[in-house]
């Protein structure tokens, strides 16, 4: 089955700097790669997603890149702000009505 | 649109009793729902896929006789934790998929289960 690996497990960056989280997946049939932000005790919140027919997607300060050949995808957050502090999860799925497999998570802390 | 609710939001039960958690899609029909479990400081682990009108598909290592899933309608799936034990204490989250989507799932707010 699908396996998603995520690095790093913790990340601390200075406010205003960029943060990068990297993931790899194992199943070449996966074609949908969402990223979630989760605050303590809350549901995961979709912040950006990318499909396998696209190599890069950007939404304001957040961008995601996908390398299908290497089975790598990454989340980039620029100009980090204190409210970006949370746990971030990458995930992979085979698309419509298919299960989503989560990475192990990255605890991001923004230093003032 | 695409709102998923869960009930209850938290529950405390005694060891050996059973607890039922409901997951509802409020404004769309969901032929497929998913149940996840999340222990403190860990990731979401998929427990099972719930299909309306058919048996659930459980992930490896998840006891189907302990975690009973019923998806009786296009808007409701239930998870019953039978004979709960303290090690079942966790955060249970459901999600629902709309057939018209190409992968996005909508998550419920989660249910915090504490077994004493």
Boltz contact constraints between the chains, C-beta under 6 A:
constraints:
  - contact:
      token1: [A, 32]
      token2: [B, 103]
      max_distance: 6.0
  - contact:
      token1: [A, 43]
      token2: [B, 107]
      max_distance: 6.0
  - contact:
      token1: [A, 43]
      token2: [B, 109]
      max_distance: 6.0
  - contact:
      token1: [A, 43]
      token2: [B, 110]
      max_distance: 6.0
  - contact:
      token1: [A, 44]
      token2: [B, 107]
      max_distance: 6.0
  - contact:
      token1: [A, 93]
      token2: [B, 103]
      max_distance: 6.0
  - contact:
      token1: [A, 95]
      token2: [B, 102]
      max_distance: 6.0
  - contact:
      token1: [A, 95]
      token2: [B, 103]
      max_distance: 6.0
  - contact:
      token1: [A, 96]
      token2: [B, 102]
      max_distance: 6.0
  - contact:
      token1: [A, 96]
      token2: [B, 103]
      max_distance: 6.0
  - contact:
      token1: [A, 97]
      token2: [B, 32]
      max_distance: 6.0
  - contact:
      token1: [A, 97]
      token2: [B, 97]
      max_distance: 6.0
  - contact:
      token1: [A, 99]
      token2: [B, 34]
      max_distance: 6.0
  - contact:
      token1: [A, 99]
      token2: [B, 46]
      max_distance: 6.0
  - contact:
      token1: [A, 99]
      token2: [B, 49]
      max_distance: 6.0
  - contact:
      token1: [A, 100]
      token2: [B, 105]
      max_distance: 6.0
  - contact:
      token1: [A, 102]
      token2: [B, 43]
      max_distance: 6.0
  - contact:
      token1: [A, 102]
      token2: [B, 44]
      max_distance: 6.0
  - contact:
      token1: [A, 104]
      token2: [B, 43]
      max_distance: 6.0
  - contact:
      token1: [A, 105]
      token2: [B, 43]
      max_distance: 6.0
